[in-house]
Amino acid sequence: AYLLTITFVGLALGPYTIGRLSVATDLRIGMLAGLSVNVVAFVAALLAMRTLVGDETTRIARARAAGEAIDATDAA
């Protein structure tokens, strides 16, 4: 549901925002503003990749600490 919501919001607000910016300033500025979102997403992905290995190795311990019932098949 989260991914679907983000997709619909992006498809609705993206063209609208770029259109409003292009009317207010210039089409070039609107398009560059739309592309800048990709830069923000790329930086966020790089930051997430830094902790991915540590998060994967401690996922079972964190689940047990949160009270999850973990059996042998889940730990594999």
Beta strands, then each sheet from edge to edge (+ up, - down):
end
